[in-house]
C-alpha cells in the first residue's frame, strides 16, 4: 500500500505544480486553492509512504514522478519544446524510478 500512496503523492505533485501555473502567482482563487490542497495531500501521502519505503527512495520517486509528469504536461499543454534531449532525460528519470523500485 505504501507504493500506492507514493505514486498518488507523485501524481498530486503534478497537479499542484500545474495548479501553480494556472494560479497566476496565487492571484486566481480557484487554481490557488487547488494547488495548496494538492501540496497538502501530496505531502500527506508521501508521509504515509515513508512508513514503509526508505526515505531516499521515496523522495526520489516522488520528485521523479513530479518531474516527468510536469515536463509532459508542459509539452502537451504549454507547447514547451519536445526535443530528443528532453525525451532522453525523461527516459533516464523513468529508468531511475524503476531501478529504485526494484532495489527496494
BADO-537034 format. One record per atom (N, C-alpha, C, CB): residue in one letter; x, y, z. Coordinates in steps of 0.02 Angstrom, whole numbers, padded with zeros to 5 digits, always signed. Glycine has a CB too. Layout:
# BADO-537034
AXYZ ...
This chain:
# BADO-537034
X+00041-00060+00000 X+00000+00000+00000 X+00043+00063+00000 X-00047+00000+00061 X+00103+00058+00029 X+00147+00116+00032 X+00164+00142-00038 X+00211+00099+00069 X+00174+00096-00085 X+00190+00117-00153 X+00131+00151-00187 X+00214+00058-00195 X+00071+00129-00171 X+00011+00162-00198 X+00009+00234-00171 X-00054+00124-00178 X+00021+00242-00106 X+00022+00309-00077 X+00074+00353-00111 X+00035+00306-00002 X+00132+00324-00123 X+00187+00362-00153 X+00171+00383-00225 X+00251+00321-00152 X+00143+00338-00264 X+00125+00355-00333 X+00071+00409-00333 X+00101+00292-00372 X+00021+00402-00290 X-00031+00454-00286 X-00002+00521-00264 X-00087+00432-00237 X+00045+00519-00218 X+00079+00581-00196 X+00115+00613-00255 X+00129+00567-00139 X+00148+00573-00296 X+00182+00599-00355 X+00134+00629-00406 X+00223+00545-00388 X+00078+00596-00416 X+00028+00622-00463 X-00001+00688-00437 X-00029+00571-00473 X-00011+00692-00372 X-00035+00756-00343 X+00017+00810-00348 X-00056+00746-00270 X+00080+00791-00348 X+00133+00841-00358 X+00126+00873-00427 X+00203+00810-00350 X+00111+00832-00476 X+00099+00858-00544 X+00040+00906-00542 X+00087+00801-00595 X-00014+00886-00509 X-00074+00927-00506 X-00061+00995-00474 X-00130+00891-00468 X-00025+00995-00418 X-00015+01060-00386 X+00034+01103-00425 X+00010+01051-00315 X+00082+01073-00459 X+00128+01112-00500 X+00091+01145-00558 X+00185+01068-00526 X+00047+01107-00590 X+00007+01136-00645 X-00040+01189-00616 X-00033+01080-00682 X-00068+01176-00557 X-00111+01225-00524 X-00075+01290-00512 X-00136+01197-00459 X-00011+01287-00495 X+00028+01348-00486 X+00031+01389-00550 X+00099+01332-00463 X+00039+01355-00605 X+00041+01390-00670 X-00026+01426-00683 X+00055+01340-00728 X-00081+01391-00669 X-00147+01421-00680 X-00165+01474-00628 X-00200+01367-00680 X-00132+01472-00570 X-00150+01519-00516 X-00125+01590-00531 X-00121+01496-00450 X-00081+01597-00580 X-00054+01662-00598 X-00025+01697-00537 X-00109+01706-00630 X+00022+01662-00504 X+00055+01691-00446 X+00009+01697-00386 X+00083+01758-00463 X-00037+01650-00378 X-00087+01650-00324 X-00136+01708-00329 X-00052+01651-00256 X-00144+01736-00388 X-00191+01791-00396 X-00261+01766-00417 X-00165+01841-00448 X-00267+01702-00435 X-00332+01673-00453 X-00350+01622-00399 X-00329+01639-00524 X-00407+01633-00367 X-00426+01594-00308 X-00433+01520-00321 X-00490+01621-00280 X-00472+01500-00371 X-00485+01429-00383 X-00422+01388-00393 X-00529+01422-00444 X-00381+01406-00441 X-00319+01368-00451 X-00272+01372-00391 X-00283+01393-00513 X-00273+01426-00355 X-00231+01432-00295 X-00253+01382-00242 X-00234+01504-00267 X-00318+01377-00231 X-00344+01330-00182 X-00329+01258-00202 X-00421+01339-00173 X-00338+01243-00266 X-00323+01176-00291 X-00249+01160-00281 X-00342+01169-00366 X-00207+01208-00295 X-00135+01198-00288 X-00115+01186-00215 X-00097+01257-00317 X-00141+01227-00171 X-00124+01219-00100 X-00151+01153-00073 X-00154+01278-00059 X-00212+01135-00092 X-00240+01070-00070 X-00199+01012-00098 X-00314+01064-00093 X-00175+01020-00159 X-00133+00968-00189 X-00067+00959-00152 X-00119+00984-00261 X-00037+01015-00131 X+00026+01012-00093 X+00014+00974-00028 X+00053+01083-00079 X-00038+00993+00008 X-00052+00962+00073 X-00066+00887+00064 X-00113+00996+00107 X-00107+00870+00015 X-00124+00799+00004 X-00062+00760-00019 X-00180+00793-00048 X-00022+00790-00063 X+00038+00757-00087 X+00086+00743-00030 X+00072+00800-00141 X+00098+00792+00012 X+00144+00782+00068 X+00116+00731+00118 X+00157+00848+00103 X+00051+00732+00128 X+00020+00683+00172 X+00028+00612+00147 X-00053+00699+00181 X+00017+00603+00082 X+00026+00536+00053 X+00100+00515+00052 X-00001+00534-00018 X+00144+00563+00041 X+00216+00548+00044 X+00233+00524+00115 X+00258+00610+00025 X+00207+00558+00165 X+00220+00538+00234 X+00196+00467+00248 X+00187+00587+00283 X+00138+00449+00221 X+00112+00381+00229 X+00158+00331+00195 X+00041+00376+00202 X+00181+00348+00136 X+00226+00303+00100 X+00292+00293+00137 X+00239+00330+00031 X+00314+00346+00171 X+00378+00342+00207 X+00376+00294+00266 X+00398+00411+00231 X+00317+00273+00285 X+00313+00224+00340 X+00346+00158+00321 X+00240+00212+00359 X+00345+00142+00256 X+00371+00076+00235 X+00425+00080+00181 X+00315+00035+00209 X+00436+00138+00152 X+00484+00145+00098 X+00542+00188+00124 X+00452+00177+00034 X+00604+00170+00109 X+00661+00210+00132 X+00657+00282+00106 X+00727+00178+00108 X+00679+00328+00148 X+00674+00400+00133 X+00703+00418+00064 X+00710+00440+00186 X+00765+00397+00052 X+00797+00415-00012 X+00759+00389-00072 X+00867+00388-00013 X+00734+00329-00068 X+00695+00300-00123 X+00630+00337-00131 X+00682+00226-00111 X+00594+00346-00076 X+00528+00379-00080 X+00533+00449-00108 X+00495+00380-00011 X+00581+00487-00082 X+00587+00557-00104 X+00607+00560-00178 X+00639+00594-00062 X+00653+00518-00199 X+00674+00518-00269 X+00617+00497-00315 X+00734+00471-00279 X+00579+00448-00296 X+00523+00426-00337 X+00469+00480-00339 X+00493+00359-00310 X+00454+00509-00283 X+00403+00563-00279 X+00422+00621-00324 X+00395+00587-00206 X+00483+00645-00317 X+00504+00702-00359 X+00511+00681-00432 X+00570+00730-00334 X+00532+00619-00444 X+00539+00595-00513 X+00472+00593-00549 X+00569+00526-00514 X+00421+00568-00514 X+00354+00568-00544 X+00332+00640-00559 X+00302+00534-00497 X+00345+00685-00512 X+00327+00755-00522 X+00365+00786-00581 X+00341+00795-00459 X+00429+00772-00585 X+00470+00800-00640 X+00446+00775-00708 X+00544+00782-00630 X+00438+00710-00714 X+00417+00680-00777 X+00347+00705-00795 X+00418+00603-00774 X+00302+00704-00747 X+00233+00725-00761 X+00227+00797-00781 X+00190+00712-00701 X+00262+00841-00745 X+00256+00912-00761 X+00290+00927-00828 X+00287+00956-00706 X+00344+00891-00844 X+00376+00901-00909 X+00329+00880-00965 X+00442+00861-00913 X+00295+00824-00956 X+00247+00801-01007 X+00189+00849-01013 X+00222+00730-00991 X+00162+00871-00957 X+00106+00920-00960 X+00129+00984-00993 X+00080+00935-00888 X+00189+01006-00977 X+00215+01067-01009 X+00220+01060-01084 X+00283+01083-00981 X+00242+01003-01107 X+00247+00992-01179 X+00178+00986-01211 X+00288+00929-01194 X+00132+00953-01176 X+00065+00941-01203 X+00020+01003-01201 X+00031+00885-01166 X+00023+01041-01146 X-00024+01097-01137 X+00006+01165-01152 X-00050+01096-01067 X+00070+01172-01143 X+00101+01239-01148 X+00150+01245-01206 X+00136+01256-01084 X+00148+01198-01251 X+00190+01200-01311 X+00265+01207-01294 X+00169+01256-01356 X+00285+01178-01238 X+00356+01178-01223 X+00390+01132-01273 X+00370+01154-01149 X+00454+01145-01288 X+00487+01107-01340 X+00490+01032-01325 X+00557+01133-01351 X+00478+00993-01377 X+00485+00920-01373 X+00548+00904-01413 X+00421+00881-01402 X+00603+00895-01377 X+00666+00882-01410 X+00691+00813-01390 X+00719+00936-01393 X+00737+00787-01429 X+00766+00722-01414 X+00800+00724-01345 X+00817+00701-01468 X+00834+00778-01330 X+00868+00785-01266 X+00819+00781-01208 X+00907+00850-01262 X+00763+00816-01213 X+00712+00814-01160 X+00683+00744-01153 X+00656+00864-01175 X+00669+00711-01209 X+00641+00644-01206 X+00689+00593-01177 X+00619+00622-01275 X+00753+00599-01194 X+00803+00555-01165 X+00809+00567-01090 X+00872+00565-01199 X+00808+00630-01070 X+00811+00647-00998 X+00752+00617-00961 X+00814+00723-00988 X+00692+00624-00989 X+00633+00595-00958 X+00640+00519-00953 X+00569+00613-00999 X+00665+00488-01006 X+00677+00416-01005 X+00726+00395-00950 X+00703+00392-01072 X+00778+00435-00941 X+00827+00421-00888 X+00796+00426-00819 X+00887+00469-00893 X+00754+00476-00809 X+00720+00484-00745 X+00674+00424-00733 X+00681+00550-00742 X+00636+00405-00784 X+00592+00347-00777 X+00632+00284-00761 X+00551+00337-00841 X+00689+00275-00794 X+00731+00217-00780 X+00755+00218-00708 X+00791+00215-00829 X+00773+00277-00684 X+00794+00283-00614 X+00738+00266-00566 X+00819+00354-00601 X+00678+00288-00581 X+00621+00271-00537 X+00611+00196-00535 X+00556+00306-00563 X+00612+00164-00593 X+00604+00091-00596 X+00659+00056-00557 X+00602+00067-00669 X+00721+00078-00567 X+00778+00048-00532 X+00772+00055-00456 X+00844+00079-00556 X+00750+00113-00433 X+00740+00123-00362 X+00686+00077-00335 X+00723+00195-00347 X+00632+00069-00373 X+00578+00024-00352 X+00603-00048-00348 X+00518+00029-00401 X+00640-00069-00398 X+00665-00137-00399 X+00716-00150-00344 X+00697-00152-00467 X+00752-00097-00325 X+00803-00103-00273 X+00776-00098-00202 X+00855-00051-00282 X+00712-00085-00195 X+00683-00077-00127 X+00654-00142-00101 X+00630-00023-00127 
